Amino acid sequence: MAKENILLPAMSDQMTDAELLSWKISAGDKVNKGDILCEISTDKVDMDLDSPFTGEILSLKVEEGDVVNVGDAIAEIETEEDSLLGSIFD
């Protein structure tokens, strides 16, 4: 098992940030890759953000209404797979 940060991805070349409108999950929830985590709003569109991992949500790092920069962590998850880097940075 590995702890991973879930980062806000860039949905377009021009996207620099997004507002987190609502969480669809809570800390302690188990999610599968592809499950909806939250709804975000960019300057062009509102959309759902899917989980890139399967595992258990450890913490939510931003609150509803927060504006988040692309690449910033929005949540932490304990994945069911070993990290590709192992424990190099632990």
Secondary structure as UniProt FT lines:
FT   STRAND          2..7
FT   TURN            13..14
FT   STRAND          17..23
FT   TURN            27..28
FT   STRAND          30..31
FT   TURN            33..34
FT   STRAND          36..41
FT   STRAND          46..50
FT   STRAND          55..60
FT   TURN            64..65
FT   STRAND          67..69
FT   TURN            70..71
FT   STRAND          73..79
FT   TURN            84..89
//
